[in-house]
Every structure is written in structure tokens, then in C-alpha cells.
């Protein structure tokens, strides 16, 4: 393999980090507003960073335990295909890169929020949009920059030993699950408490400074939707590339390792495309921010397609032969076939995002139907929302099925892996657009709590409304990418354990399918109950403060925000451990006790039900949220009406759906697969 080409991957990662540094400098030079705005922003920033610090303390213990276990197994086992102690080094590097990406992204997001509010106050829509999007782009560039820089260095250091490189993805996935589950519990505990007691019981507006949970709610937007989503797509991003590297190596594509080089360079091209795409995001005063964000996304997608064609045409051989699934015949594929497979994945991700927008945006019928159902009460609202979420699973499944067929038809198992790489090639732009949402949401909260003029809140509400849609699209993209990434990793697992066919007539495989199909439901039960318990503590605290702090409701006394922040923080740290350990222990126990075929059944069952359940939860939750906002715009009686109360209750049910359980499933199906791949030598 040509080292001069291989070095391009970490160089592209470094370019992304330099661009993130440029954006950070630009954001920090913007005015943060008046003293009151800065005081609120500092409370949000301090609360978010305090949670991350405490969460990372827990993570460090977990990381050290896994490093010791892998090292001991690697040192005391030997032979071809055995687990190697160097895998522990790759694991630690992957975990640290994921932690660092989340830290950088959230640190800047909590600086950009107040500057977005001030830009809306002093300069208007376009300046506010640019500030919020730049803050999101820091997260996006940190994810792809640290992902490709770290992975590229690991590949170079360990000379493309895929059994070691898999450890990098394992480290990223482990951090992601803790981040997603912990952040999701934190944000929804605060959100549910703030909405139910503040809006429904006390009848005060969202982000009203009298609400004790309002700062915790704004902190939660960052730890859940910025750091959590960033870590989610970080591990999808590196997981897709690692799976393609593993298959490129095991299938022997190219005489000089071109099959390993291609996914790294496609990811590198995607970084450059995403950076260029950010310069196309701007809006005229009175314009539609959604169109501006779409323009940047489409630009990045087109450039990524062009770059992928160049890479696959120049790097991969014109034709190459790989062993077929039956293990006895060879099949010939072309570099153009690999290009088609990569583009198929990219287009599937783009289309899933559009389907998600249809089912979760107030512009379209599904959300309007949910809003209309609120006129007859909470029960009909919940029934309609659940039905909408269920219906939304059909088209994404068909799209993924078409993507799998096309990628396999044109490039075999390697094509499936490259489809995942193609889908995630523009992750930098996707994360930027997604992280823009919570920054805009925070800006609106700061404007409300700082008592800025109503026209400022009008601008931030416009940005936030678009942010709700982009967040839902981001979740849809994350779910779709999780399915393809998990499938690619599963394919690499079958190669590692020497399974060519999984026979569903075998009792062990059937047992695995049932266990795997059950796991996402059991996992969601654990995470939703965690949110329920944490929200219960928050509700009691908010009620206590309304009852005991004299003058709070009249605006003459200040709420104890710190107490609510601490409740969310403690609950999240306590509740995130059990679900996270479930994802780690199940594949290890099944693989060791029941064997690789049974574990293959578990992974298949988890992938199918986890994918469907994640779409259902994310889309129903997003639809409930935007149905509530549609009513708050003045439809069906507007704020304070019975329909609004029903909508708030529905949105409260949807909160853990879309921000805790649903997104965490993405990581569950990927983490279980990468653990199976890393520890495959122990199961044979």
C-alpha cells in the first residue's frame, strides 16, 4: 500500500480540526450580549461542563477496566487470529478521540448560544443563523476530524492490522453509548419537569425564568443533542470505515491493500466536501433558514459523490475477484460497482432524512393530524402519534433494503461496507446541521430569560423551529447509518469467525434471534424507566420551589436553578450504567457460552427490531414535539387551550422516545456488533 496516499486520511482529519479552530475564533470574537445574558449563558455552560466532567470520571473507570481485560487476554493468548494486546491501545485512542470531540463541540455550543441570541437582537436573522450554524459546525468538524485523524494514525501505526484497528471503533462505541444514554436521561428529566409543572400546572411560558428547571432544560439540550448526537455519529463514522477496512483486508481487494485505502480516502473527500458546504449556508432577512441549510447539505452531497467517483476510479483496480458467500466460487466486481454502492448508501441516507422530515415537520399532514387530534384530548393525541411513528418505519426499511440490494449487487459484501462509508461521508455537515438546533433552542431560552424584545424571540423561534426539523432529520440519518454500519460490521464478524451461512433452522440460531429481537425492547424499557424516575424527582423539586420560595411566581424571588441541574446530573450518572453494561455483557456471554452462530442470531435479531423501534420512537417523538409547536403558533386555540395541554402531555411522552431510548438504540446495535467483532477470536 502506498504510504503517501494513506497519509491523506489523517491530513484530512487535521484540516477539519483546523477549520473547527477557525470557526471557534470567529464565534468567540462575537459579542455575548448584556450582563444578564452572560450570567444565564455561564450557568448553562457551567452546568453542561460539570456534567461532562462527572460523566467522564465514570467513563475513565470503564475504559481502564476494558483496557486491562483486553491486555491480559492478548498477553496470555497467542496464535493466528488471537486477540492482541495492541487492541487495547486502539480502544483507548478511540475512546479518547470520542471524549475529546464531545468536549470541544459542547464547550463551543454553550458559547455560541448567547452570541446567537445577541446576534438576533443586534443584527437580525442571517447573523444569528451564521452564529448558530458555526457553533454546530465546530461539533461536526471535531467529530470527523478526530475520527479520521485518530483512525488514520492507528492504521499507520499498526500497519493495517484490522484485528487491532477494530479496537478503535470499540472505544468510540463505548463512549457513545454512555454519552447518549446519560445525556438523554439528563435532558429529558429536566424537559419533562419543566414542561409538566411549568406549562401545564403553573401555566407559565416555556423558558420562563420563574421555572426552576429552565436552566437544567437548556443544559440538557447540550449534553443530549450536541455531545450525545456527536458521539453517536462519531462511532457510526469510524465504525463504517473500520468495517470497510476489515472487509477490504479479509477479502484481499487489490494487490497492495487498495481495498483498505479506499474507505479512508472516501471519508477524507467527505470532509473536504463538508467544509466547502458550510460556506453555502446563509439566509437573507425574512428568508427561510431551512432552505439555506439544505443548500449547504446538497452542495456537500454533490461534491462527495464527485470525489467518491475519483477515489474509487483511481485507487481501486478496474476489476477484482473475491470469494463468494458459498466459499467455493469467486465473483468479479469493478471499481465503478464500488462507486455505485457508495453512492447508493449516500442517497439512502439523504432520502431517509427527507422521509423523516415528512413525518416530523409541521409543514406536512402527519404532524397536522396529530395537532388536530389534540382537540379531543391527550388519549387521541397519543394514539395518533404512536400510529404515525409506526407508519414511518415502512419507507426507511424499503430504502435500506434497496440500498443493501444495490450495494451487494454491484460490489458484494465490500459494497455493503462502502455503502455505509458513502452514507457517512458527509457526517461533518450532517452533525453541523443537527447541532445547530439545540444552539438555536438555547438562544431562544436566553432571550426569554433575559427579557429581550419580542422580535428577538421571533427570530430565535424561527431558527428553533427549523432546528426541530433538522434534529429529527439528524436522528433519521443516524438511525439509517446505524443499520448499514451494523450490517457492515456484522459482515466483518462473519468473516472473522468463519461463518458463511447462518441457518435459521438451527436451534442455537433461533434462540439467538429471539434473544436479539427482545433486547431493544428491554433496553428501551430500562432507559424510559430511568427517565421516568429522574423526571419524578425533578417534578417534585419544581413543585417544592413554587410552593416554598416566597415571591417566585410573582417574579420577586429567584429560583434555585443549581438544585435542578444537580438532580438531572445525579440521576443521569446513576441511571446510565445498567443499560450501557447490558450492551457490553450480552454479546460476550452469548459468544462464550452459546457460540458464534448463536451470537450471529442475536446480532441479526437486534439489528432488525432495533432499527424499526428506533425509527418508530424517534419519529413519533419528533412529530409530537412539532404538533405542540404547531398549536403554540395559534392553531387549534393556541397556547393555554385544552388542545395545547393535550399536546404538551403528548410531547412529554415523546421526549424520552426521541431523545433517550430511540437514539440510544443506534449505538446499541453497533456496539454489540463491534464487541462481537473485537472478541471474535474468543468465540471460535
PyMOL commands that set and color helices and strands:
alter all, ss='L'
color gray80, all
select helices_A, chain A and resi 3-28+35-76+86-122+125-157+162-201+214-250+258-278+289-315+335-360+365-376+378-391+393-423+427-449+454-497+507-548+561-594+596-632+635-637+642-678+680-683
alter helices_A, ss='H'
color red, helices_A
select strands_A, chain A and resi 319-323+330-334
alter strands_A, ss='S'
color yellow, strands_A
deselect
rebuild
show_as cartoon
